[in-house]
Amino acid sequence: MAPFAFVPNGFCVSLGRREGVIDAYGMVLTGRLAAWIKEQVVRYTIASMRWQASGTDYRWRPFFGGPRKAVPQLTSTLA
């Protein structure tokens, strides 16, 4: 196996309903906008788990619309 190194893309922290902090890709956002973005991250995470459980492809595709049915994967066996 190849070595694994985790590199975080950023962090979001809620400080109540109306305050938040986001530190991502060298940019820092605070206040109500940061809290709103954090809420969208949480909502998308929950929706993607529901899509995955229903057998729908849950990857984000901003230019191709919403979720679609997953393509069945081929499996092979060694004889």
C-alpha positions in Angstrom: 0.0 0.0 0.0 1.1 3.5 -0.7 1.7 5.8 2.3 -1.2 8.1 3.3 -0.8 11.7 4.3 -3.9 13.7 5.3 -3.8 17.3 4.2 -6.9 19.3 5.4 -8.5 21.7 3.0 -9.8 23.9 5.7 -11.9 24.2 8.8 -15.4 25.4 9.6 -16.6 26.3 13.1 -20.0 27.3 14.1 -20.3 29.8 16.9 -24.0 29.7 17.3 -26.6 30.3 14.6 -25.3 33.7 13.5 -21.6 33.5 13.9 -18.9 31.2 12.4 -15.3 31.0 11.3 -14.0 29.4 8.1 -10.4 29.0 7.4 -9.9 27.4 4.0 -7.3 27.6 1.2 -5.6 30.5 2.9 -8.8 32.6 3.2 -10.6 33.4 6.4 -14.4 34.2 6.6 -16.2 35.2 9.7 -19.7 36.2 10.9 -23.0 35.4 9.4 -21.7 34.4 6.0 -19.3 31.8 7.6 -22.2 30.4 9.6 -24.4 30.1 6.5 -21.6 28.3 4.5 -21.1 25.9 7.5 -24.8 25.2 7.5 -24.7 24.4 3.8 -21.8 22.0 4.3 -23.7 20.1 7.0 -26.9 20.0 4.8 -25.0 18.7 1.8 -23.3 16.1 3.9 -26.6 14.7 5.2 -28.1 14.8 1.7 -25.1 13.0 0.2 -25.5 10.2 2.8 -29.2 9.9 1.8 -28.3 9.8 -1.9 -25.7 7.1 -1.3 -28.1 5.0 0.8 -30.7 5.2 -2.0 -28.1 3.9 -4.6 -27.8 7.3 -6.2 -24.4 8.7 -7.3 -23.8 11.4 -4.7 -20.7 13.2 -6.1 -21.1 16.9 -6.6 -21.3 17.9 -10.3 -22.0 21.7 -10.4 -22.4 21.8 -14.2 -24.5 18.7 -14.7 -27.4 19.1 -12.3 -28.3 17.0 -9.3 -27.8 13.4 -8.3 -28.2 10.5 -10.8 -28.4 6.8 -10.6 -25.0 5.1 -10.0 -23.5 3.0 -12.7 -23.2 -0.7 -11.6 -19.5 -1.6 -11.0 -18.1 -4.7 -12.7 -16.3 -7.2 -10.5 -13.9 -9.8 -11.6 -12.8 -13.0 -9.9 -9.6 -14.9 -10.4 -10.1 -18.5 -11.5 
